[in-house]
Amino acid sequence: MQRFIPRAAPKFPPLKTMPPVLCLIAAVCVGLSKSGFPGVSLITVALMAEAFPARQSTGVLLPLLIIGDLCAVHSFRQHTLWKQIARMLPPAIVGIFIGFFLMRSVPDAAFKPVLGWMLLCTVLLQGVRTTFPQLGSRVPNSMLFAWAMGIWAGVSTMVANAAGPIMAIYFIALALPKENLIGTSAWLFLIINVFKLPFSAALGLLQTPSLLLDLALAPLVLIGNSLGKRLVRHIPQRAFEIMLLVSATAAAVKLIL
């Protein structure tokens, strides 16, 4: 496995050098993002990139996302459309391979701006989807569109764990009912995130200290998921997502600068 790594695996920073509060908030946000507030995932990426070196933050976040995916699968498993998952998995896997080689090639010093730009592009996409929800339904339902969105999602999820809005645009174009959209996305992201594990390990991003930290943060993901299920009925989602997009934009600009 060592021959696939272009440089020595990054040493996991000691816990005392990390802002612990950011880790706690990020874990709760993972649970929220899987319970009906998808825009929160953009904040999660930004928080982890502040708490850790940008490249390592993607590996720390991945197991927490898998826990959140399991929560979503448990809640919406009966609404899964497996035909759509089978259609999107091949291009997403191609995108993951592209993202893997991109992460191997980008120097550590340049990775934070790369993460920031990818986050900013995803924020802009999410903003367009929130402001003009009718646009997604006008995109032609073609195999070319499916592969373009799938590859883009694969690259984004490998490099920045930020493919949610991309897949949402695609499923909206298919006019999927909300329950089917959530249920299908839940299983799709669970499969994709589990598939990414060996790639993150090959990059040296999954280490014993980070996995122990994920284990300690796991209960907060469950708390965030439970909290989100209650809040989604009382908070206007449009206003909530606009606030999140503004925050995520500021975080992305900070990463770039």
Residue pairs with C-beta under 8 A, 6 or more apart in sequence:
1 201
1 202
4 104
4 202
5 104
5 202
5 203
5 204
6 104
6 105
8 204
9 203
9 204
9 207
10 53
10 55
10 56
10 108
10 204
10 205
12 56
12 207
12 209
12 210
13 52
13 53
13 56
15 209
15 213
18 51
18 52
19 50
19 51
22 47
22 48
22 50
22 51
23 47
23 48
23 51
23 213
23 217
24 217
24 220
25 47
26 43
26 44
26 47
26 48
26 51
26 61
26 64
26 217
27 64
27 217
27 218
27 220
27 221
27 224
28 220
28 221
28 223
28 224
28 227
29 40
29 41
29 43
29 44
29 47
29 224
30 41
30 44
30 61
30 64
30 65
30 67
30 68
30 221
30 224
31 68
31 71
31 220
31 221
31 222
31 223
31 224
31 225
31 226
31 227
31 228
32 40
32 224
32 225
32 227
32 228
32 231
33 39
33 40
33 41
33 44
33 68
33 164
33 228
34 68
34 69
34 71
34 72
34 186
34 225
34 228
35 71
35 72
35 75
35 224
35 225
35 226
35 227
35 228
35 229
35 232
36 182
36 228
36 229
36 232
36 237
37 228
37 231
37 232
37 237
37 240
37 241
37 244
38 126
38 164
38 165
38 168
39 126
39 130
39 165
39 240
39 241
39 244
39 245
39 248
40 244
41 161
41 162
41 164
42 119
42 122
42 123
42 126
42 162
42 165
42 244
42 245
42 248
42 251
43 244
43 247
43 248
43 251
44 61
44 161
45 57
45 61
45 115
45 119
45 160
45 161
45 162
46 119
46 247
46 248
46 251
46 252
46 255
47 251
48 57
48 58
48 60
48 61
49 57
49 112
49 115
49 116
49 251
49 255
50 251
51 57
52 60
53 108
53 112
54 111
54 112
54 115
54 255
55 103
55 108
55 111
55 115
55 203
55 205
56 205
56 210
57 115
58 103
58 115
58 159
58 160
58 161
58 200
58 205
59 200
59 203
59 204
59 205
59 206
59 207
59 210
60 205
60 210
60 213
60 214
61 161
62 161
62 193
62 196
62 197
62 200
62 205
62 206
63 206
63 211
63 214
64 214
64 217
64 218
64 221
65 161
65 189
65 193
66 190
66 193
66 194
67 214
67 218
67 221
67 222
68 221
68 224
68 225
69 186
69 189
69 190
69 193
70 190
71 221
71 222
71 225
72 182
72 185
72 186
72 189
72 190
72 225
73 186
73 187
73 190
75 186
75 229
76 179
76 182
76 183
76 186
77 183
77 186
77 187
78 183
79 177
79 179
79 180
79 182
79 183
79 184
80 180
80 183
80 184
80 186
80 187
81 176
81 180
81 183
81 184
82 187
84 171
84 174
84 176
84 184
84 188
85 184
85 187
85 188
85 191
87 146
88 146
88 149
88 150
88 153
88 167
88 170
88 188
89 150
89 188
89 191
89 192
90 147
90 150
91 146
91 147
91 148
91 149
91 150
91 151
91 153
91 154
92 150
92 151
92 153
92 154
92 157
92 163
92 188
92 192
93 154
93 195
94 150
94 151
94 154
95 150
95 151
95 152
95 153
95 154
95 155
95 156
95 157
95 158
96 154
96 155
96 157
96 158
96 192
96 195
96 196
96 199
97 154
98 151
98 154
98 155
98 158
99 154
99 155
99 156
99 157
99 158
99 159
100 158
100 199
100 202
100 203
102 155
102 158
102 159
103 111
103 158
103 159
103 203
104 203
106 114
112 255
113 255
113 256
114 159
115 159
115 160
115 255
116 252
116 253
116 254
116 255
116 256
116 257
117 252
117 256
118 156
118 159
118 160
118 162
119 160
119 162
119 248
119 251
119 252
119 255
120 249
120 252
120 253
120 256
122 156
122 160
122 162
122 163
122 165
122 166
123 245
123 248
123 249
123 252
125 165
125 166
125 169
126 165
126 168
126 241
126 245
127 245
128 135
129 135
129 136
129 165
129 168
129 169
129 172
130 238
130 241
130 242
130 245
133 172
136 168
136 169
136 172
136 173
137 172
137 173
137 175
138 173
139 145
139 169
139 173
140 173
141 173
141 174
145 170
145 173
146 170
149 166
149 167
149 169
149 170
150 170
152 163
152 166
153 163
153 166
153 167
153 170
154 163
154 192
156 162
156 163
156 166
157 163
157 189
157 192
157 193
157 196
158 196
158 199
163 189
163 192
164 185
164 189
167 185
167 188
167 189
168 181
168 185
171 181
171 184
171 185
172 181
176 184
197 206
200 206
